[in-house]
Structures are given as structure tokens and as C-alpha cells.
Amino acid sequence: MLETACIQWILTATAKRDIAVLRPSNGTWYLQATTAGYSEHVWGDISVPGDYDGDGKADFAVFRPSNNTWYIAPTSSGAYALGFGVPTDLPVPNDYDGDGKTDMALYRPSNGVWYIQGSTGTNWSQQFGLPGDIPVPGDYDGDGRADPAVFRPSNSIWYVSPTSAAPFYRQFGLAADVPAGSSYFGYIASASPTLQLTNLTHPGLAPNFETGDTFQYSFTGRPNQPVSDVETKNGTISGSVTFGYTNVYGTFTINGVEQTSEIGSYTQVWSVGGVQVTSAVSFMVGQLGGGTVSITDLGETSDGHVAGVSTLSIANGTATTYSATELDYTASLYYNAGTSGTLYEEGTAIRSGSASGSGLADGYMSAPATAWNDYDLQTDHYVIAYIPYGVYFENPYYYQDGSCGDVSSDCTFGPGGGVYYVVAASIYLGSTLAHQTNVPQDGSAPIADYSAYNNFFTIDSAACRFGH
């Protein structure tokens, strides 16, 4: 949107043109007159200057869409207001009856009808135009009267309805062009509409939202155009929905509050007047409390003797983990269980711990969960062999080649100078991983990578040796 939206050349009694601008952000006219110098005037919404009293001088005038009222300040008399139009009309004042005075007139984009109140007391309407057309009235036939005319961006054609001849059309321009003859040069947005999505409650979460957050969509585009969206929620695409129309300034705003029913992942493709916003918007809606999402990754050796688990739970802003390695009875005759768990936040380790036990090694950890961060729990699983060194002993479960430290690959031990002691050999089996994306996500539609079962180690059963 242009800050200085309307530039006008205003005729004074000296027959010299004065430069004036209306700044929509503060409703102020800035005038540089050839005789009176610089001045400022605060008054108005949409500028509609013209010679409404026919004295040869341009009068300050505005159209206020909020109450459908024209406010006019003639140079020869007192200011007055007149209700005329509806909020979505485009004011198109001009001299339509040829009496030398500016007539109030409106173009209604929804039906393409021109509504004119002549200064001579005659009022009339004329249908000429389609939705999406830009009004460009002017005296195209030279008879001293303004003619209804529109520029159609979809085909770059000017359509003119002269008062003295049959309507005609002419192709001139491109779809992205703004017709210089239009009073809306400052108000007509570019052919590429824009969108800004804002989290008014938690700006730091942008582009994402928690339930209860207030959101705001702010659009710019051509005036009086439909604003539509095609949405994908949790992988399901919906049809196009129209939410409303841009106003005469070419802007449109949507405000609302995220509900629990809206928890999920979104991709939205918006368009204004059928022209797509440059890029799609993607965001998440989550809930910080009131539920639990638990992601578990399971694994076991292919011989079934050792099982492992990683569980990551998010509830009420806290990440809680559980890591475990469990041996069956046969494996527990020869080994103890070993577990090492590490919790990662955004790829950085923030908690770690380890445990061992004769049949089960497990433990819990917890940490505050920051909204919309990623969390990973990696659990490494081991079996620990306690081997009497200095006697013949052979590993009954040959889990991994070379896994028994610096001794032979088949874990066979012989006499060692009559010295007997125990060595512990940790045999790494593999890891399980529980992963949560964009948490806390405590709702009915968790968004996470989930693995129900993983083999974290493959045993070479043919290499197992029983006896010597």
C-alpha cells in the first residue's frame, strides 16, 4: 500500500495547478498552492476532490465508506455531508451532466452498476462493467460530459460507454498495469497480493500458534475482490472457501482465536481476486497443557533375548523420558543389562543418564519442554559380560565380532599365570530413538515421527559357540 496514496493537481483561481496529496494513514491532505503556499488539512477517508460548486476551484472532499457519507468543503460556501452509497462502492466523481460542476457518483463492483447524482438534479444509474473491473470515467467523446468506462485487468481491455455514441472497447496495457486515468491510482494494489499472518498473543511462536492464541491475517490486493483459501490440514485438502472481499483500499483482515478443534498442521494457499498470494503459508496449532502425547520406539535382538525401549512423553510443558534394556532368563545367566539414555532439544543434549542391572536396566529423566522445539531420546542398549579371566571360558551368546574388548573375537579365555580376576566387557547392541517434532503438542492429533518396532541388532547365530 502506498503511504502517499493520492496525488492530485488542483486548479486554483489563478488557473495554475497546485500539488496536493492525501495520506491515508492519517487522513491528512498536504497542499502546496501556487499562491497560498503550503498547508495541511485533516479530513477524510477516500479522496474525491472536484469542483462541486462550479467556481473553477477544486474543493476538498472525501467519501467515508464506514457510514456511506460524502463530506464536501466547497471554496464558495460552508461544508456539508450527504449520505450516498454502500461501503463496498467505489466513488467516481466527475462532471457527467456537462454543467461544469463535479457530480457525486459511485461504481458498484459487485454488479457493475454506476450510480450518478447529477448537480442539475437528475439522478440515474447505468450497468457497465464486471466484478474485477477498474472504473476509469472520463470525457472520451469530447462532448463535455464524463463517460462511464472500465479497465479490465484480466484481458487489458478498456471498455467505454460514451454519451454521444455506441459503446466501444480497445486493448491497451497488461494485466499488472494500473490505468492512469483512474482516480484509484494510489488505492489499487499491485497485481500480486500480499499476506501477513501474525500471532498477536505469542509473537515469539510465529508462525505457529497455541490454542487460545489470537491470530490475524492481513491482506492487500485490488479493491473489492474476493479473498479465498485452499487449505491442507493434517494432509487433507479442502475446497476453496471465500472469507470476504477487500475494501475500497484493497485491504482485508481476518481475526480469530485458535480452538482445540484446530490443533494440527496447516498449509494454506490464499488468493485475492483469483490472483494467488506469492507463497503459501504453513504453520502448526498446538496445545501446551491438558493432555499427553507419548512416543515409543521398541527394539529387540533378532534372537529375542534382549529388548530395548525409548519413550518420550510431552505433558503440560514437560518432557519426560523412559529408557530400558531388558534381558530374558537365558541371557541373564551370562550378562547384566546396560542402558544409556540421552535427551536432545533441537539437536543439543540436555539430559543424560545410565543404569545397569541383572535383568533390567532402566531409568527416567525430565526437562522443561519449550513450545515448538524438537526433542529426541536416544537410548543405547548393552549387555555386560562378567568374565573370570585366567580360565577357559567361552561366551555362550556371540553378539558381535570383537565385542569382548582386547581378547579373542570368539570370547574364549585360557589360563593366565594362575591369576584369576573378573573383567567386564560391555557389548553394544544398538539404539532406539523416540522423536517428537514441534512440541508440546498435547492434543488429539500429535505431529511426530513414530516407530512401533525396530530391530536394533542382528545376531549372527551361526557364530555362537556352546562348549569348548
C-alpha positions in Angstrom: 0.0 0.0 0.0 1.4 3.4 -1.0 1.8 5.7 2.0 1.0 8.8 -0.1 -1.9 7.3 -1.9 -3.5 10.0 -3.9 -1.7 12.7 -5.9 -3.9 15.5 -7.3 -3.4 18.5 -9.5 -5.8 21.1 -8.2 -6.9 24.2 -10.2 -6.9 27.5 -8.3 -8.5 30.7 -9.4 -5.1 31.6 -10.9 -5.6 28.8 -13.5 -2.3 27.3 -12.2 -2.3 23.7 -10.9 -1.5 23.1 -7.2 0.0 19.9 -6.0 -1.8 18.0 -3.2 -1.6 14.6 -1.6 -3.8 12.6 0.8 -2.0 10.4 3.2 -4.4 7.5 4.1 -2.5 6.5 7.3 -3.5 9.8 9.0 -6.3 11.1 6.7 -4.4 14.3 6.1 -4.3 16.4 2.9 -0.9 18.1 2.2 -1.4 21.1 -0.2 1.3 23.2 -2.0 -0.7 26.0 -3.5 0.9 28.4 -6.1 -0.5 31.5 -4.3 -1.2 30.5 -0.7 1.8 28.3 -0.1 1.9 25.1 2.0 -1.0 23.9 4.2 -2.3 20.8 5.8 -5.9 19.7 6.2 -7.1 16.7 8.3 -10.3 15.4 6.9 -11.3 12.3 5.0 -11.1 8.7 4.2 -11.1 8.3 0.4 -10.2 11.5 -1.5 -12.8 12.7 -4.0 -11.7 16.3 -4.8 -13.6 18.1 -7.5 -15.2 21.4 -8.4 -18.5 20.7 -6.7 -19.7 24.4 -6.7 -18.5 25.3 -10.2 -16.4 28.2 -9.2 -13.3 27.0 -11.0 -11.6 25.9 -7.9 -11.1 22.3 -6.6 -12.9 21.6 -3.4 -11.6 19.3 -0.6 -13.9 16.2 -0.4 -13.9 12.7 0.9 -16.1 9.6 0.8 -16.3 7.7 4.1 -17.2 4.0 3.4 -17.9 3.3 7.1 -21.1 5.4 7.0 -21.6 5.8 3.2 -21.2 9.6 3.5 -19.7 12.2 1.3 -18.0 15.2 3.1 -17.5 18.2 0.8 -15.9 21.6 1.7 -16.7 24.0 -1.2 -14.5 27.0 -1.6 -17.6 29.3 -2.1 -19.8 28.0 0.8 -19.9 26.0 4.0 -19.0 22.3 4.3 -21.8 19.8 4.1 -22.3 16.0 4.2 -24.5 13.8 2.1 -25.3 10.1 2.5 -24.9 8.2 -0.8 -23.7 4.7 -1.5 -22.7 1.5 0.4 -19.4 0.6 2.0 -18.1 -1.5 -1.0 -18.8 1.2 -3.6 -16.0 3.0 -5.4 -16.6 6.8 -5.6 -16.1 8.0 -9.2 -17.0 11.8 -9.1 -16.9 13.6 -12.4 -19.0 16.0 -14.5 -21.4 13.6 -16.0 -24.1 16.1 -17.0 -21.8 18.7 -18.5 -22.8 21.7 -16.3 -19.2 22.4 -15.2 -19.8 21.0 -11.7 -18.5 17.8 -10.3 -21.2 15.2 -9.7 -21.2 12.6 -6.9 -21.1 9.2 -8.5 -20.4 5.6 -7.4 -19.3 2.4 -9.2 -20.5 -0.8 -7.5 -18.1 -3.6 -8.3 -20.5 -6.4 -7.2 -22.9 -5.7 -10.1 -21.0 -3.3 -12.4 -23.6 -0.5 -12.0 -22.8 3.2 -12.0 -25.0 5.4 -9.7 -24.8 9.1 -10.5 -26.3 12.2 -8.8 -26.2 15.0 -11.2 -25.7 18.5 -9.9 -28.6 19.6 -12.1 -31.0 17.5 -10.0 -31.1 14.4 -12.3 -30.1 11.1 -10.9 -29.6 7.9 -12.9 -27.8 4.5 -12.9 -26.2 2.5 -15.7 -24.9 -1.1 -15.7 -21.5 -1.1 -17.3 -18.7 -3.3 -16.0 -18.0 -6.7 -14.4 -16.6 -7.7 -10.9 -12.8 -7.0 -11.0 -13.0 -4.1 -13.4 -11.4 -0.8 -12.5 -13.5 2.3 -13.1 -11.9 4.9 -15.4 -14.5 7.6 -16.1 -13.6 10.5 -18.5 -14.8 12.5 -21.5 -13.9 10.0 -24.2 -16.0 11.5 -26.9 -15.3 15.2 -26.3 -18.9 16.4 -25.7 -18.1 17.9 -22.3 -19.7 15.1 -20.3 -17.8 12.3 -18.4 -18.5 8.8 -19.8 -18.6 5.6 -17.7 -15.6 3.4 -18.6 -13.7 0.5 -17.1 -10.3 -1.2 -17.5 -10.4 -5.0 -17.3 -7.1 -6.3 -16.0 -7.9 -9.9 -17.0 -7.6 -9.0 -20.7 -6.1 -5.5 -20.6 -9.1 -4.0 -22.4 -10.7 -0.6 -21.9 -14.5 -0.6 -22.2 -16.1 2.9 -22.8 -19.7 3.9 -22.9 -19.8 7.4 -24.5 -22.8 9.7 -24.0 -22.9 10.6 -27.7 -22.1 7.2 -29.4 -22.3 3.5 -29.0 -20.0 1.7 -26.5 -16.6 0.6 -27.8 -13.5 -1.2 -26.4 -9.8 -1.1 -27.0 -7.0 -3.4 -25.9 -4.2 -1.4 -24.3 -1.9 -2.4 -21.5 -1.0 -5.5 -19.4 -2.8 -7.3 -16.6 -0.5 -5.9 -14.0 -0.9 -2.3 -15.2 -2.8 0.4 -13.3 -4.8 2.7 -15.6 -3.5 6.3 -15.2 -7.0 7.7 -15.8 -8.4 6.0 -12.7 -9.0 8.0 -9.5 -7.7 4.9 -7.7 -4.1 5.1 -8.8 -3.0 5.2 -5.1 -5.6 2.7 -3.8 -5.3 -0.1 -6.4 -2.8 -2.6 -5.2 -0.3 -4.4 -7.4 -1.3 -7.5 -9.4 0.5 -9.6 -6.8 -1.5 -9.5 -3.5 0.3 -9.8 -0.2 -0.5 -11.6 3.1 0.9 -11.2 6.6 -0.1 -13.8 9.3 0.5 -12.7 12.9 0.3 -14.4 16.3 -1.0 -11.5 18.4 -0.8 -13.4 21.7 2.6 -15.0 21.4 4.6 -13.3 18.6 7.7 -15.3 19.5 5.9 -18.5 18.4 5.4 -17.2 14.9 4.5 -18.7 12.5 2.9 -21.2 14.9 0.1 -20.9 17.5 -1.0 -22.4 20.8 -4.7 -23.0 21.4 -6.2 -19.7 22.8 -3.8 -17.5 20.7 -5.4 -14.7 18.7 -4.4 -14.7 15.0 -4.6 -12.0 12.4 -4.5 -12.3 8.6 -3.7 -9.0 6.8 -4.2 -8.9 3.0 -3.5 -6.3 0.3 -4.7 -6.6 -3.2 -7.1 -5.0 -5.7 -10.2 -3.3 -4.1 -13.5 -5.1 -3.8 -12.0 -8.5 -4.7 -12.9 -11.9 -3.0 -10.3 -13.3 -0.6 -10.2 -17.1 -0.8 -8.2 -20.0 0.7 -7.5 -23.6 -0.3 -6.3 -25.4 2.9 -4.5 -28.6 3.7 -4.9 -29.7 7.3 -3.0 -32.8 8.5 -2.7 -33.9 4.9 -6.3 -33.5 3.9 -7.1 -30.9 1.2 -10.3 -28.9 1.4 -12.1 -26.9 -1.3 -11.7 -23.2 -1.9 -13.5 -21.0 0.7 -14.2 -17.3 0.3 -13.9 -15.3 3.6 -14.9 -11.9 2.3 -13.8 -9.0 0.0 -11.1 -6.4 0.1 -12.4 -2.9 0.8 -12.0 0.2 -1.4 -8.4 0.5 -0.2 -7.6 -3.1 -1.3 -7.2 -4.4 2.2 -8.9 -7.2 4.2 -8.3 -8.5 7.7 -9.3 -11.7 9.4 -9.1 -12.1 13.2 -9.9 -15.1 15.4 -8.8 -17.3 18.3 -7.3 -20.8 17.8 -9.5 -23.6 19.2 -8.6 -27.1 20.4 -10.5 -28.4 17.4 -8.0 -26.7 15.2 -4.9 -28.5 16.5 -2.8 -29.8 13.7 -0.5 -28.9 10.8 -1.7 -26.5 8.1 -0.7 -25.3 4.6 -2.8 -22.5 3.1 -2.8 -21.1 -0.4 -4.6 -17.7 -0.4 -5.7 -15.6 -3.4 -7.2 -12.2 -3.8 -9.4 -11.7 -6.8 -8.2 -15.0 -8.2 -4.6 -14.0 -8.1 -2.6 -16.2 -5.8 -0.6 -14.7 -2.9 3.1 -15.1 -3.7 3.8 -18.0 -1.4 1.8 -20.5 0.7 1.7 -20.2 4.5 2.5 -23.2 6.7 2.1 -23.3 10.5 1.2 -25.5 13.5 -1.6 -25.2 16.1 -0.7 -26.9 19.3 -1.8 -27.1 23.0 0.5 -26.6 25.9 -1.5 -28.5 28.5 -4.4 -30.8 29.2 -3.1 -33.9 27.6 -0.2 -36.3 27.0 1.5 -37.4 23.8 3.7 -40.4 24.3 6.0 -41.6 21.5 7.7 -45.0 22.0 10.4 -46.8 20.0 10.8 -50.5 20.6 13.6 -52.9 19.6 15.0 -56.4 20.3 17.7 -58.6 19.1 16.7 -61.0 16.4 17.2 -63.9 18.7 14.7 -62.4 21.1 16.9 -62.5 24.2 17.3 -58.7 24.7 14.7 -55.9 24.3 15.1 -52.2 24.4 12.7 -49.2 24.7 12.8 -45.4 24.4 9.7 -43.5 25.5 9.3 -39.7 25.2 6.2 -38.1 26.7 5.1 -34.4 26.5 2.6 -33.2 29.0 1.9 -29.7 30.4 5.1 -28.2 29.2 7.4 -31.0 30.5 9.3 -33.7 28.5 9.6 -37.0 30.4 11.7 -39.9 29.2 12.0 -43.6 30.0 14.9 -45.8 28.7 15.3 -49.5 29.3 17.2 -52.6 28.3 15.7 -56.0 29.5 17.1 -59.5 29.3 15.2 -62.7 29.3 16.1 -65.5 31.7 18.7 -67.2 29.4 20.6 -64.1 28.6 20.5 -63.0 32.3 22.5 -66.2 33.2 25.5 -64.8 31.4 25.0 -61.0 31.2 23.8 -57.9 33.0 21.7 -55.3 31.2 23.1 -51.9 30.5 21.2 -48.7 29.4 22.4 -45.2 28.5 19.8 -42.5 27.6 20.3 -39.0 26.2 17.6 -36.4 25.7 18.2 -33.9 22.9 16.5 -30.5 22.4 16.9 -29.0 18.9 19.9 -31.4 18.4 21.7 -30.4 21.7 22.0 -32.9 24.6 20.3 -31.5 27.7 19.9 -34.6 29.9 21.7 -38.0 30.1 21.9 -40.9 32.4 22.8 -44.6 32.6 21.8 -47.7 34.5 22.7 -51.4 34.8 21.0 -54.4 36.4 21.0 -58.2 36.4 17.8 -58.5 34.3 16.6 -54.9 33.7 18.4 -51.6 33.4 16.0 -48.6 33.2 15.6 -45.0 34.2 13.6 -41.8 33.9 14.6 -38.2 33.0 12.6 -35.0 32.7 13.1 -31.5 31.4 11.0 -28.4 30.6 9.6 -28.6 27.1 9.8 -25.3 25.1 7.0 -24.7 22.7 7.6 -25.8 19.1 11.1 -27.3 19.7 12.1 -30.7 18.5 13.0 -33.4 21.1 14.9 -36.7 20.6 15.5 -39.5 23.1 18.3 -41.8 22.1 18.8 -44.9 24.2 21.9 -47.1 23.7 21.5 -50.7 24.7 24.2 -53.0 26.1 24.8 -56.4 27.7 27.6 -56.6 30.1 29.6 -59.8 30.4 31.4 -60.5 33.7 34.2 -63.0 32.7 36.6 -64.7 35.1 39.9 -64.1 33.4 42.6 -66.8 33.5 40.3 -69.8 33.0 38.8 -71.4 29.9 35.5 -69.6 29.3 33.5 -69.2 26.1 30.8 -66.7 25.5 27.5 -68.6 25.0 25.9 -65.7 23.0 28.3 -64.4 20.4 26.7 -60.9 19.9 29.3 -59.0 18.0 32.6 -59.8 16.5 35.4 -58.4 18.6 32.9 -57.1 21.2 34.8 -58.6 24.2 37.5 -55.9 24.4 41.1 -56.9 23.7 40.5 -60.7 23.9 39.9 -63.1 21.1 37.0 -62.5 18.8 35.2 -65.6 19.9 35.5 -64.5 23.6 37.4 -67.7 24.6 39.8 -67.3 27.5 42.7 -69.5 28.7 44.9 -69.8 31.9 46.8 -66.7 32.7 49.6 -67.4 35.1 47.4 -68.6 37.9 46.0 -65.1 38.4 42.2 -65.1 38.5 40.0 -61.9 38.3 36.9 -60.7 36.7 36.7 -58.4 33.7 33.6 -56.6 32.4 33.0 -56.5 28.7 30.3 -54.1 27.5 28.7 -55.3 24.3 26.9 -52.6 22.4 23.8 -53.8 20.7 22.3 -50.7 19.2 19.9 -47.9 20.0 16.3 -46.9 19.9 15.1 -43.4 19.2 11.8 -41.6 20.2 11.4 -38.4 18.3 8.9 -35.5 18.8 8.5 -32.7 16.3 7.1 -29.3 17.3 6.2 -29.9 21.0 4.5 -29.5 23.3 1.8 -31.0 21.1 -0.7 -32.2 23.7 -3.8 -32.8 21.6 -5.8 -35.3 19.7 -3.6 -35.0 16.6 0.1 -35.4 17.6 2.6 -34.5 14.9 5.6 -36.7 15.4 7.7 -39.4 13.8 6.6 -42.7 15.4 8.3 -46.1 15.1 6.5 -49.0 16.7 9.2 -51.6 16.4 12.9 -51.6 15.3 15.4 -54.4 15.3 18.4 -52.6 16.8 20.8 -55.5 16.4 21.1 -58.6 14.2 22.8 -61.6 15.7 24.9 -64.0 13.7 23.6 -67.2 15.2 25.9 -69.4 13.2 28.9 -68.0 15.1 27.5 -68.9 18.6 29.7 -71.5 20.4 28.5 -73.7 23.2 31.3 -75.6 25.0 35.0 -75.9 24.1 
